[in-house]
Amino acid sequence: MKVIASSSYLAVQASLVLVLILILQEGAVNRTMAATISCKAMELSPCAVAIVSAKPPSAVCCRKIKQQRPCLCQYLKDPNLKKFVNSPNARKVAVTCGTPYPRC
């Protein structure tokens, strides 16, 4: 009976270690991805029509918004970009593309 309890305990411990490793690796991947993204507002140019005219965003626009999402807070700090990124239409585009609007 003690052997079974000991085996179960070891299995639980091994599972916890595995989960911890996976969580730590995911955080490292996210940091690496954020570091490799080039924050260039011009990358969002496929979204200009949707933001300015309230037309539905294109697939290219949605892809670019998802790629540039880590940069949106930086764009909100720029007085020249803030009015576009913070506009009601920009928020609609983000929602339509399935990209949560950032909380900065």
N, C-alpha and C positions, 0 to 999 in steps of 0.2 A: 504494500500500500504506500509506503514511504517513497519507493522508487517512482511510482506513478505521480505522486504529488510533486516530487522533485522534477520530474520530466515536464509536467505542466507548468511549473514555476519557471523553468528554463525556457520553455516555449514562449511564455508571456514576456519574459525579459528580452528574448531575442526579437520578438515582434515589436516591442517598444523601441529597441535600439534601431531597428529597420525603419520605423516610422520617423524617428528623429533624424536619421540620415537623409531620408527623402525630403523632409521639411527643409533641412539645411541646404540640400542641393537645389531645391526649387528657389530658395531665396538667392542663392549664388547665381543661378541662371537669370533670374529677373534683374539682378544688379548688372550682370554682364550685358543683357539686352538693352537696358537703359543707357549703358555707357556707349554702346555701339550705334545708337540711333543718332542720326544727324539732324539736329533741330534747325530746320530751314523752313521758314514760313511759306516760301514759294512751293514747297512740296504739297501744300494744300490748295494750290491753284485750281485743280479739277473741281473743287467745291465752291468756287467763287459764284457761279451761276446759281447754285442752290441756296447759298447764303444771301445773296443780294436779291433774288427774285422769288424766293420761297418755292421754287420748283423742286421736285424730288431729287435727291442726290443720286449720282451715278454709282455704279459698282466701283469704279476707280476712285471716286471721292471717298466712299466708305472705307476702302482699303487704305487710302492715305491717312484718313482720320485715325484709324486703328494704329497705324504705324507711328503717327505723330502724337498720339495721346500723351506720352510722357513729357512732351514739350509744351502742352497747352497752358500749363501754369506759367511757364516762362513767357509765352506769348501774351498772356493776360497782364503781365507786368509791363509790357511794352505799350506806351501810350498810342503808338501808331497802329498797333494790331488789336488792342483791347476792344475797340468799338466793333470790330468784326467778329472776334472770337466770343465776345460777351453778348452778341445780339440775339434776339428771340429766334431768328431764323437759324443761326448757328446752333442753338440749343436743339431746335427741331431736327436739324441734320444729324446731330450726334445721336439723338433718340432713334431716328429712323435707321441709322447705321448700326444700332445696337452697341453704341459706345457711351458709357455713362459720362455725363458732364463732370469735369474735375472739380474737386473741392480743394481750393488752394489756401 
